[in-house]
C-alpha cells in the first residue's frame, strides 16, 4: 500500500468521524469526541478516547478486528465500511444518509471537568479535588481500584517482583511509593508476543517489528502503533524510548 493510499483511507475515516460529531449537540470538542466514543462503544468495546484521538490525528487506523464492530455500531455492514474506507465505494454521499442518527442522550450535558491530560500535575490535582466529593465508602473502593491498577501497570512493564531498590508500598496505612522502571526496554515489552498477530492487527510490517523486538529503535509512527497493539499509553512508551535511546531519534521522527 502506498503512502497516498494510506492517507486517503485516513482522510475518509476523519470524514466519517466528523459526520458523527456533527450530530452531537455540544460545543466543546473534547465532549463531542467523548460522546461519539460512548456511542460507538454502546454494544461493546470498539475504541478508547485516546485511540479515537489518534484516528483523527492520522496516527492510527481502526484495527481489522475492530472494524466490523465499528460498522455495527454506526449502522452499516462491515462490507460497506471496508469499501468506504479502503476504496471510497460507497462514497460519503451514498453511505452517510444510510447511517442512523446519534440519539440525543449521547450528547453530554451538565458541567464537565476540564483536565489537561498532558500535565501530570493537573491530573493529580484533579483527582485530589474529586476525592472531596466521595464518601468514605467510595474512597475505599477507589483506593482498592488504584492498587489493582498499579499492580496491572507493573505487570505490563515486566516488573513481576519487588526489589529493595524498587519498593512499592500498597498498604493503605503506609501509603504509596512510586516504582522505578529497572531498565525495561521496548524490546522487552515484545518478548513472548505473537509478532505476526501484532503486525496484522496494526499494519506494522513484520520485518520491521522483528527488528524492533531485536533492539532497534522504533520510529514515532511505529511507537504509536505499538502503544495501540500492546495497550500501553503512548506517553509511557515514549518515556521508555527516551531513557533507552537518549532522544536520538526525536530529531528525525518523521523520516521513513
Phi, psi and omega in degrees: 000131181282164178299322180296319180295319178296318180296321178297318179298315180296321182293322178292324176298314179299320178300319178295316181295321177296322177300319179291317183294329180296341181272352181268122189273059172224157184271318185297129184297317181297322179291322176301312181297317180297322180294318180293320178298317178299322181294312184283348177262007189291336178262347184161163185293118176253314181203164174261168177297324180296316179293322178300317178296323179291328174303313184289336179270004182063027179262348182206153179234144180307133181298151180303322182287339182263343185296323174298325178293321178296317179299315179298322183292322183269352173096032174226175179277155176304324181294321178295317180294316180298318180296318180295311184291316188277325186231353183074023180229107006288159177275178185297323181294334179271323186278312189301320179296341180279342184280138178293154178288150175286125181300149182302332183294345178275353173285125182289134179235166180082176182286131180251142177288136179253117183232132176278102185289351177273354182246113179297323179298318180295320179296313180298314180298323179293321178297314180298320179298316182291333179302328182296343183262005182255148174285167179299322179298316180292324178298323177297320178294320179296317180300316179297319180295319180296319178301313181297322181293319179296317178299319179296320179295321178299318180293325178302320183272006177081013180270078185271007179216161179246123180255172181296333180269358182225064183282132176232105184269112183253013177274129186301326181287332183269339180090190183248148171231129184290131178284153173258151181270110187280073173074025177295134180248163177302318181299325180298326182289342180263355181297133178078000181271154177278098185294324179296319180295318178296318179301314180292325186291317187242014177059041174254120184310136184301319181299320179291321179295320178296324178294319178294319179295336179272354176123358179289153180279128179285145173288168183303312180295323179294323178295323177297318179293321178295322179300319180292316184291321183271353182057046175242133179307137184302320184295334178284322175294322178297323178297317178295317181295320179299318181290319185285320187247004173056041173066011187297328185274347186296339178282346183223037188295338183261003178287156180248000000 
